[in-house]
C-alpha cells in the first residue's frame, strides 16, 4: 500500500494528456504523458529513456507552442514513471550578492 504524500487534491486523466519535457538549457526534449496533476506536481510517463538527462530541474511543456508550461523538479522515479514538483517563481529566483560600492577610490 502506498502512502499519499501530495499536499493538494489531484486530478487523474483517464487516457493521459500528451506533453513534452525539455531541459532548462534546451539541449534535450522528451515526449511524455501526464497521468495526473495537482496544484503542486504531476505524475508523468516518459517516452523513451530518461537516462542521462538532467532531471533535477526542467520544463514541462503543456502546449505545442510552448506558451503553457511549468518549471519542475524531479521528486521520484519508478521505471518510466516520474513524479515532479512544480517550482513557483519565488523558488527559482537566486539571490545575487551585491558587492559594496565605494564612494571614494583609493589613490
N, C-alpha and C positions, 0 to 999 in steps of 0.2 A: 504494500500500500504506500503510495506516495503522499507526501505532505504538501499541501498548497502553501507556497511562500509568497505569492503575489499580494501586494497591498490593495490593488484595485480589482473591481469586477472585470471578468474577461468576456469577450465575445468570441465564440467559436464559429468558424466558417465551414459549412457542410462540404464544399468542394475545394476550399482554399482559394486564396487570392494570389494571382501572379504578381511578382515583384522582382526587384533586382537589388543585389548588394554591390556596393562599389567602395573601393579603398578611398580613404581620405585624400590621398595624393592622386587618385585617378588611375593608378597603374594596374588595377585589376577590377574585374566585374564578373559576377556570377548571377545566373537566374536562380530564383528561389520561389517557394510557395509559402505564403503566410497562413498558418493553420489557425492561429488565434491571436488576439490582441487585447491589451488592456491600456489603461492610461499610462502605465509605467513601462510596458515592454511587450514583447511578442514571442511566439514560437514559430520558427521557420524551418522548412525542409530545403536544404541546399542541393541544387542540381550539380552533379559532378563533384570533384574533390575540393574540399576546403583546406586540404593540407598545404602548408607553406604560405598561406595567406595571413596577412597581419590583421587578425580579427579583434585586436584589443580595442580598436575604435574604427568605425566605418559608417557609411551612409546606407540607409535602406530607402531605395527609390520606389515610390508608390505610384508613380505615373510615368507614362512613356516619354514625356517631355522633361522629366526631372524636376518639375515645379513643386510636386508634393513629395517631401522626403522627411526622414527623421535621422538624426545623428544617434548612433548606437554604440554600445559596448557589449562585448561578449559576457554572458552570465554563466552558461553551461553548454556542454556538448554531449550528445548521445547518438553516436553514429552519424547519420546525415541530418539529424535534427539538432538545432541550436536554439538556445534561449538568449534573448537580447534585452538589455535595459535601455530605455530611451534616455538620452542625455538632454538636460534642459540647457538653454542658452547660458545660464549662470555657471553650469558645471564645466563648460568647455573654455570659458574665459580664463586666461592665465594672467596673473598679475605681473606687470613688468616693473622691476625695481628701477627706480629713478636714481640717477646719480645726483648728488647735491651740486648745485651750481655755485660758483664762487663769484662774489660781487667784485672782488679785487683779484688781480692776477699777480703772481709772484714775479718780481723783476730781477 
